[in-house]
Amino acid sequence: MTAIPVDGILRLEEKGMFGIIVLIHDRRYCTITDFYKNISRNPRLETKLEILEDMGLISCDMVHGHRMYTLTPKGEVIAEHILEIDGMIDTGL
């Protein structure tokens, strides 16, 4: 059995992490307000975004005084895999 490193996929287990990635994928970019409206008003949202940024899955840029979050190329690949798995679950594969 292969051990999963704590800094690997297990970091995405926290509630809302997949949702954040998929929301950015669907919209191309998101603000904090987008996450609060569509994912959760969880006070840990900022921490989750920092984790995803540290993992190299998202990036944040200031645009007209607002933080805009986008997926990195690595994040895009992860998002595609998440959506593929979700599709398999929905279709029963």
TIMI-2910 file (N, C-alpha, C, CB; in pm, 1 decimal, decimal comma, always signed):
<rs>
+----------+----------+----------+----------+----------+----------+----------+----------+----------+----------+----------+----------+------+
!      n_x !      n_y !      n_z !     ca_x !     ca_y !     ca_z !      c_x !      c_y !      c_z !     cb_x !     cb_y !     cb_z ! resn !
+----------+----------+----------+----------+----------+----------+----------+----------+----------+----------+----------+----------+------+
!    +83,9 !   -117,7 !     +0,0 !     +0,0 !     +0,0 !     +0,0 !    +88,8 !   +124,6 !     +0,0 !    -95,7 !     -0,5 !   +121,8 !  Met !
!    +56,1 !   +220,2 !    -85,0 !   +134,8 !   +342,3 !    -95,6 !    +86,3 !   +445,0 !     +5,8 !   +127,2 !   +399,7 !   -238,1 !  Thr !
!   +178,4 !   +499,0 !    +82,3 !   +142,4 !   +602,6 !   +179,1 !   +121,5 !   +735,0 !   +106,4 !   +251,7 !   +616,9 !   +288,4 !  Ala !
!    +14,7 !   +805,8 !   +142,9 !    -12,8 !   +936,1 !    +82,9 !    +51,4 !  +1042,4 !   +170,1 !   -166,5 !   +961,1 !    +67,3 !  Ile !
!   +137,8 !  +1124,9 !   +112,7 !   +202,5 !  +1227,6 !   +193,2 !   +100,9 !  +1330,1 !   +243,3 !   +312,4 !  +1297,0 !   +112,3 !  Pro !
!   +120,9 !  +1375,2 !   +366,0 !    +29,4 !  +1470,6 !   +428,2 !    +22,0 !  +1599,1 !   +346,9 !    +73,2 !  +1501,3 !   +571,7 !  Val !
!   +127,5 !  +1634,5 !   +278,3 !   +125,8 !  +1757,2 !   +199,9 !    +74,4 !  +1733,5 !    +58,3 !   +264,7 !  +1817,7 !   +194,9 !  Asp !
!    +25,2 !  +1615,8 !    +31,2 !    -27,1 !  +1583,6 !   -101,1 !   -177,2 !  +1606,4 !   -107,2 !     +5,5 !  +1439,3 !   -137,7 !  Gly !
!   -245,7 !  +1510,6 !   -164,4 !   -388,8 !  +1523,7 !   -189,2 !   -470,1 !  +1541,0 !    -61,1 !   -438,5 !  +1403,2 !   -264,3 !  Ile !
!   -420,1 !  +1494,0 !    +49,8 !   -494,7 !  +1508,1 !   +175,3 !   -519,4 !  +1654,0 !   +212,3 !   -420,1 !  +1439,0 !   +288,1 !  Leu !
!   -436,6 !  +1743,6 !   +161,8 !   -458,2 !  +1886,0 !   +189,3 !   -585,8 !  +1937,2 !   +123,0 !   -338,3 !  +1967,9 !   +141,3 !  Arg !
!   -636,1 !  +1862,2 !    +25,8 !   -758,4 !  +1902,9 !    -42,9 !   -884,9 !  +1845,3 !    +20,0 !   -751,3 !  +1861,7 !   -187,1 !  Leu !
!   -867,4 !  +1766,1 !   +126,2 !   -982,2 !  +1702,7 !   +190,0 !  -1073,2 !  +1800,4 !   +263,0 !   -934,9 !  +1598,8 !   +285,8 !  Glu !
!  -1022,6 !  +1911,7 !   +304,3 !  -1102,1 !  +2006,6 !   +380,9 !  -1221,5 !  +2054,7 !   +298,2 !  -1015,6 !  +2126,1 !   +425,5 !  Glu !
!  -1334,2 !  +2068,1 !   +362,7 !  -1458,9 !  +2107,3 !   +295,8 !  -1441,4 !  +2232,9 !   +210,7 !  -1568,8 !  +2130,4 !   +399,2 !  Lys !
!  -1488,0 !  +2223,8 !    +86,8 !  -1488,5 !  +2338,9 !     -1,4 !  -1367,9 !  +2352,3 !    -92,9 !  -1499,5 !  +2459,4 !    +78,8 !  Gly !
!  -1263,4 !  +2275,0 !    -69,2 !  -1141,5 !  +2289,6 !   -149,6 !  -1165,9 !  +2254,7 !   -296,4 !  -1030,1 !  +2201,0 !    -93,2 !  Met !
!  -1233,6 !  +2142,2 !   -323,1 !  -1263,0 !  +2106,0 !   -460,9 !  -1356,5 !  +2209,0 !   -523,5 !  -1325,0 !  +1965,4 !   -468,0 !  Phe !
!  -1452,7 !  +2255,5 !   -445,3 !  -1546,8 !  +2355,0 !   -494,1 !  -1479,2 !  +2483,8 !   -537,0 !  -1648,6 !  +2384,5 !   -389,0 !  Gly !
!  -1379,6 !  +2526,9 !   -461,9 !  -1304,3 !  +2647,4 !   -497,3 !  -1235,6 !  +2629,2 !   -632,2 !  -1200,1 !  +2680,7 !   -388,2 !  Ile !
!  -1170,9 !  +2515,5 !   -648,5 !  -1098,6 !  +2487,5 !   -773,2 !  -1194,3 !  +2484,4 !   -891,7 !  -1022,7 !  +2353,7 !   -763,0 !  Ile !
!  -1306,7 !  +2415,4 !   -876,3 !  -1402,5 !  +2401,8 !   -986,0 !  -1468,9 !  +2536,3 !  -1017,2 !  -1509,6 !  +2296,4 !   -951,1 !  Val !
!  -1499,7 !  +2615,5 !   -915,0 !  -1561,2 !  +2746,1 !   -938,6 !  -1468,4 !  +2836,2 !  -1020,3 !  -1596,4 !  +2813,7 !   -804,9 !  Leu !
!  -1340,7 !  +2838,6 !   -983,1 !  -1245,7 !  +2919,2 !  -1060,2 !  -1236,9 !  +2865,5 !  -1203,3 !  -1105,2 !  +2918,9 !   -992,9 !  Ile !
!  -1233,7 !  +2734,0 !  -1217,9 !  -1227,3 !  +2673,6 !  -1350,9 !  -1346,2 !  +2717,7 !  -1435,9 !  -1223,5 !  +2520,0 !  -1340,2 !  His !
!  -1464,9 !  +2713,9 !  -1378,0 !  -1585,9 !  +2748,8 !  -1452,4 !  -1591,1 !  +2896,6 !  -1489,2 !  -1708,4 !  +2712,4 !  -1371,6 !  Asp !
!  -1541,1 !  +2982,4 !  -1400,7 !  -1552,1 !  +3127,3 !  -1422,5 !  -1425,4 !  +3191,6 !  -1478,2 !  -1588,0 !  +3194,4 !  -1293,6 !  Arg !
!  -1316,4 !  +3119,4 !  -1478,0 !  -1184,0 !  +3168,0 !  -1522,0 !  -1114,4 !  +3252,4 !  -1415,7 !  -1198,2 !  +3249,9 !  -1649,8 !  Arg !
!  -1188,2 !  +3329,3 !  -1337,1 !  -1132,2 !  +3404,2 !  -1223,9 !  -1243,7 !  +3427,2 !  -1122,5 !  -1069,2 !  +3540,9 !  -1270,6 !  Tyr !
!  -1207,5 !  +3444,1 !   -996,7 !  -1304,9 !  +3466,3 !   -889,7 !  -1251,2 !  +3567,5 !   -790,3 !  -1338,9 !  +3334,4 !   -818,2 !  Cys !
!  -1343,9 !  +3635,8 !   -725,5 !  -1311,5 !  +3724,1 !   -614,0 !  -1354,9 !  +3655,6 !   -484,7 !  -1380,7 !  +3863,9 !   -629,9 !  Thr !
!  -1317,5 !  +3713,2 !   -373,0 !  -1360,4 !  +3660,6 !   -242,4 !  -1512,9 !  +3653,5 !   -237,1 !  -1306,0 !  +3749,2 !   -126,1 !  Ile !
!  -1579,0 !  +3756,1 !   -288,6 !  -1725,9 !  +3758,9 !   -288,1 !  -1783,4 !  +3639,9 !   -363,3 !  -1777,4 !  +3889,2 !   -349,9 !  Thr !
!  -1722,5 !  +3602,6 !   -475,4 !  -1768,8 !  +3485,5 !   -550,6 !  -1763,4 !  +3359,7 !   -465,5 !  -1684,8 !  +3466,3 !   -677,0 !  Asp !
!  -1656,1 !  +3344,2 !   -390,1 !  -1643,1 !  +3225,4 !   -304,5 !  -1747,1 !  +3227,6 !   -193,2 !  -1501,2 !  +3217,1 !   -244,4 !  Phe !
!  -1766,8 !  +3343,6 !   -130,5 !  -1865,3 !  +3353,5 !    -23,0 !  -2006,6 !  +3324,9 !    -74,0 !  -1859,8 !  +3492,6 !    +41,0 !  Tyr !
!  -2038,5 !  +3369,9 !   -193,5 !  -2172,3 !  +3348,4 !   -249,6 !  -2193,8 !  +3204,6 !   -295,9 !  -2195,5 !  +3442,9 !   -365,7 !  Lys !
!  -2089,7 !  +3140,8 !   -347,0 !  -2106,3 !  +3011,9 !   -413,4 !  -2049,4 !  +2891,5 !   -339,9 !  -2044,7 !  +3018,6 !   -545,2 !  Asn !
!  -1958,1 !  +2913,9 !   -247,4 !  -1895,4 !  +2801,4 !   -177,4 !  -1936,2 !  +2800,5 !    -30,0 !  -1741,4 !  +2808,4 !   -190,3 !  Ile !
!  -1894,3 !  +2902,5 !    +41,9 !  -1918,7 !  +2904,7 !   +185,8 !  -1878,6 !  +3039,5 !   +244,2 !  -1842,0 !  +2791,2 !   +255,8 !  Ser !
!  -1940,7 !  +3074,3 !   +353,1 !  -1900,6 !  +3193,5 !   +426,9 !  -1807,3 !  +3154,0 !   +542,0 !  -2025,3 !  +3269,3 !   +480,6 !  Arg !
!  -1747,4 !  +3037,8 !   +529,9 !  -1657,7 !  +2983,6 !   +631,2 !  -1543,1 !  +3081,1 !   +659,0 !  -1602,4 !  +2846,8 !   +586,6 !  Asn !
!  -1516,9 !  +3109,8 !   +785,7 !  -1407,3 !  +3201,5 !   +818,3 !  -1269,2 !  +3147,7 !   +779,4 !  -1409,0 !  +3231,6 !   +966,1 !  Pro !
!  -1260,0 !  +3019,6 !   +748,0 !  -1132,1 !  +2961,2 !   +706,3 !  -1107,4 !  +2976,2 !   +556,4 !  -1127,4 !  +2814,1 !   +744,1 !  Arg !
!  -1195,9 !  +3044,7 !   +486,0 !  -1180,4 !  +3059,8 !   +341,5 !  -1043,7 !  +3116,1 !   +304,4 !  -1289,8 !  +3149,7 !   +286,4 !  Leu !
!  -1001,1 !  +3218,9 !   +373,0 !   -870,5 !  +3280,6 !   +342,8 !   -757,7 !  +3178,5 !   +358,1 !   -845,0 !  +3402,2 !   +435,6 !  Glu !
!   -765,6 !  +3096,6 !   +462,0 !   -664,0 !  +2993,6 !   +485,1 !   -665,8 !  +2891,0 !   +372,8 !   -686,7 !  +2924,2 !   +620,8 !  Thr !
!   -784,8 !  +2852,0 !   +330,7 !   -797,0 !  +2754,9 !   +220,9 !   -735,0 !  +2810,7 !    +92,9 !   -945,4 !  +2718,3 !   +196,8 !  Lys !
!   -760,2 !  +2937,5 !    +65,2 !   -702,1 !  +2999,7 !    -53,6 !   -549,7 !  +3003,5 !    -44,4 !   -757,6 !  +3141,7 !    -72,2 !  Leu !
!   -498,3 !  +3031,3 !    +74,5 !   -352,6 !  +3031,1 !    +94,1 !   -294,7 !  +2892,7 !    +70,9 !   -317,0 !  +3079,5 !   +235,2 !  Glu !
!   -362,9 !  +2789,8 !   +118,3 !   -316,7 !  +2651,7 !    +98,6 !   -311,8 !  +2619,1 !    -50,4 !   -409,2 !  +2551,4 !   +172,7 !  Ile !
!   -418,9 !  +2653,3 !   -122,0 !   -422,9 !  +2626,0 !   -266,2 !   -314,8 !  +2703,9 !   -340,0 !   -560,9 !  +2661,0 !   -323,5 !  Leu !
!   -287,6 !  +2824,8 !   -293,3 !   -180,7 !  +2904,1 !   -354,7 !    -44,4 !  +2841,8 !   -325,4 !   -184,9 !  +3049,6 !   -303,6 !  Glu !
!    -23,6 !  +2798,9 !   -200,6 !   +102,8 !  +2733,8 !   -162,8 !   +124,7 !  +2604,1 !   -240,6 !   +104,8 !  +2704,7 !    -12,1 !  Asp !
!    +15,6 !  +2535,8 !   -274,7 !    +24,8 !  +2410,7 !   -351,0 !    +50,6 !  +2437,3 !   -499,8 !   -104,2 !  +2328,9 !   -334,1 !  Met !
!    +44,0 !  +2563,4 !   -538,5 !    +67,5 !  +2598,1 !   -678,1 !    -53,0 !  +2575,6 !   -767,5 !   +182,3 !  +2519,6 !   -730,3 !  Gly !
!   -173,9 !  +2569,2 !   -707,9 !   -294,6 !  +2543,0 !   -785,7 !   -367,8 !  +2670,7 !   -826,3 !   -387,6 !  +2454,4 !   -707,0 !  Leu !
!   -353,8 !  +2776,6 !   -746,6 !   -417,5 !  +2903,2 !   -780,2 !   -316,3 !  +3016,2 !   -764,9 !   -541,7 !  +2928,3 !   -690,8 !  Ile !
!   -348,5 !  +3128,4 !   -826,9 !   -267,5 !  +3248,2 !   -807,0 !   -363,0 !  +3364,2 !   -781,3 !   -174,3 !  +3276,7 !   -931,0 !  Ser !
!   -310,6 !  +3467,5 !   -718,4 !   -391,2 !  +3583,0 !   -682,0 !   -322,3 !  +3709,1 !   -733,0 !   -413,2 !  +3589,8 !   -527,9 !  Cys !
!   -399,5 !  +3792,9 !   -799,7 !   -348,5 !  +3921,1 !   -847,9 !   -445,3 !  +4030,8 !   -806,9 !   -328,7 !  +3919,7 !  -1002,5 !  Asp !
!   -392,6 !  +4148,4 !   -781,7 !   -477,0 !  +4264,1 !   -751,8 !   -518,2 !  +4329,5 !   -883,5 !   -402,5 !  +4366,4 !   -659,2 !  Met !
!   -648,7 !  +4343,4 !   -903,9 !   -701,7 !  +4407,2 !  -1024,1 !   -804,1 !  +4511,7 !   -979,0 !   -766,5 !  +4301,3 !  -1122,7 !  Val !
!   -771,8 !  +4637,6 !  -1003,6 !   -859,9 !  +4748,7 !   -963,8 !   -896,6 !  +4741,1 !   -815,7 !   -987,8 !  +4748,5 !  -1049,0 !  His !
!   -799,7 !  +4705,9 !   -732,8 !   -819,8 !  +4701,3 !   -588,4 !   -888,5 !  +4576,5 !   -536,0 !   -897,7 !  +4817,8 !   -547,6 !  Gly !
!   -913,3 !  +4479,1 !   -622,6 !   -977,4 !  +4354,3 !   -581,1 !   -883,3 !  +4238,0 !   -606,1 !  -1111,1 !  +4332,7 !   -655,8 !  His !
!   -884,0 !  +4141,7 !   -513,1 !   -806,0 !  +4020,6 !   -533,4 !   -878,3 !  +3929,6 !   -631,5 !   -781,0 !  +3947,8 !   -399,4 !  Arg !
!   -811,7 !  +3894,5 !   -738,1 !   -867,3 !  +3804,9 !   -839,2 !   -788,7 !  +3674,2 !   -836,2 !   -862,7 !  +3869,9 !   -981,7 !  Met !
!   -860,1 !  +3565,5 !   -818,7 !   -798,1 !  +3433,9 !   -811,6 !   -818,5 !  +3360,9 !   -944,1 !   -856,5 !  +3351,4 !   -694,0 !  Tyr !
!   -712,1 !  +3302,3 !   -995,2 !   -716,2 !  +3222,7 !  -1117,2 !   -643,6 !  +3091,3 !  -1092,7 !   -653,0 !  +3299,5 !  -1236,6 !  Thr !
!   -670,0 !  +2995,4 !  -1178,4 !   -598,3 !  +2868,2 !  -1169,6 !   -464,8 !  +2880,1 !  -1241,9 !   -682,7 !  +2752,5 !  -1229,5 !  Leu !
!   -366,0 !  +2816,6 !  -1187,3 !   -238,0 !  +2802,6 !  -1254,9 !   -253,1 !  +2689,4 !  -1356,9 !   -120,8 !  +2774,0 !  -1152,5 !  Thr !
!   -156,2 !  +2671,0 !  -1445,4 !   -163,6 !  +2555,0 !  -1536,7 !   -180,5 !  +2422,6 !  -1460,3 !    -36,5 !  +2548,3 !  -1624,1 !  Pro !
!   -110,2 !  +2408,9 !  -1350,4 !   -122,9 !  +2288,7 !  -1267,2 !   -265,0 !  +2278,3 !  -1211,2 !    -19,0 !  +2290,8 !  -1151,6 !  Lys !
!   -320,6 !  +2390,6 !  -1166,4 !   -456,5 !  +2393,7 !  -1114,7 !   -559,7 !  +2357,5 !  -1219,7 !   -487,0 !  +2529,2 !  -1059,2 !  Gly !
!   -535,6 !  +2399,6 !  -1343,7 !   -626,0 !  +2364,4 !  -1454,0 !   -629,9 !  +2213,7 !  -1473,9 !   -582,4 !  +2433,8 !  -1584,4 !  Glu !
!   -513,5 !  +2150,3 !  -1468,7 !   -507,5 !  +2004,4 !  -1485,5 !   -582,8 !  +1935,9 !  -1371,2 !   -359,5 !  +1955,2 !  -1490,4 !  Val !
!   -560,7 !  +1981,4 !  -1249,3 !   -629,8 !  +1924,0 !  -1133,2 !   -780,4 !  +1942,4 !  -1147,3 !   -580,0 !  +1989,1 !  -1001,7 !  Ile !
!   -824,6 !  +2062,0 !  -1188,9 !   -967,6 !  +2088,6 !  -1206,5 !  -1028,2 !  +1993,1 !  -1308,4 !   -990,5 !  +2234,0 !  -1250,4 !  Ala !
!   -958,2 !  +1970,1 !  -1418,1 !  -1008,3 !  +1878,2 !  -1520,4 !  -1024,1 !  +1737,1 !  -1464,1 !   -914,1 !  +1876,6 !  -1641,7 !  Glu !
!   -928,5 !  +1694,7 !  -1382,6 !   -938,4 !  +1561,3 !  -1320,9 !  -1054,7 !  +1554,9 !  -1222,4 !   -806,9 !  +1525,1 !  -1249,0 !  His !
!  -1074,7 !  +1659,7 !  -1144,0 !  -1186,9 !  +1662,8 !  -1049,6 !  -1318,1 !  +1649,8 !  -1127,0 !  -1185,4 !  +1794,4 !   -965,1 !  Ile !
!  -1331,8 !  +1725,8 !  -1235,5 !  -1454,7 !  +1721,0 !  -1315,4 !  -1472,6 !  +1585,5 !  -1382,6 !  -1453,6 !  +1831,1 !  -1420,9 !  Leu !
!  -1362,1 !  +1524,5 !  -1423,0 !  -1369,4 !  +1391,4 !  -1482,8 !  -1418,9 !  +1289,0 !  -1379,7 !  -1231,2 !  +1349,6 !  -1538,4 !  Glu !
!  -1365,4 !  +1295,2 !  -1260,4 !  -1408,9 !  +1203,8 !  -1153,6 !  -1554,5 !  +1228,7 !  -1120,4 !  -1321,7 !  +1220,5 !  -1027,1 !  Ile !
!  -1593,9 !  +1355,8 !  -1110,6 !  -1732,8 !  +1389,4 !  -1081,3 !  -1825,8 !  +1332,9 !  -1188,0 !  -1750,1 !  +1541,2 !  -1070,9 !  Asp !
!  -1784,6 !  +1344,3 !  -1315,0 !  -1864,0 !  +1287,0 !  -1423,3 !  -1877,5 !  +1136,6 !  -1413,7 !  -1803,8 !  +1322,9 !  -1555,1 !  Gly !
!  -1771,2 !  +1070,3 !  -1374,8 !  -1775,2 !   +924,8 !  -1358,8 !  -1871,5 !   +885,8 !  -1248,0 !  -1635,0 !   +869,6 !  -1328,9 !  Met !
!  -1871,3 !   +960,5 !  -1139,7 !  -1962,9 !   +932,1 !  -1028,3 !  -2106,3 !   +952,5 !  -1072,9 !  -1931,6 !  +1021,8 !   -906,3 !  Ile !
!  -2131,4 !  +1063,2 !  -1145,3 !  -2267,6 !  +1093,7 !  -1191,3 !  -2321,0 !   +990,3 !  -1289,7 !  -2270,9 !  +1230,6 !  -1255,7 !  Asp !
!  -2232,9 !   +935,8 !  -1372,6 !  -2278,0 !   +838,2 !  -1473,4 !  -2268,8 !   +694,7 !  -1424,9 !  -2196,8 !   +853,1 !  -1599,9 !  Thr !
!  -2215,6 !   +675,6 !  -1307,2 !  -2206,3 !   +541,2 !  -1251,7 !  -2088,8 !   +459,9 !  -1301,6 !  -2329,9 !   +468,1 !  -1280,9 !  Gly !
!  -1991,9 !   +523,0 !  -1365,5 !  -1873,1 !   +449,9 !  -1411,9 !  -1779,0 !   +422,9 !  -1297,3 !  -1800,4 !   +527,6 !  -1521,5 !  Leu !
+----------+----------+----------+----------+----------+----------+----------+----------+----------+----------+----------+----------+------+
</rs>
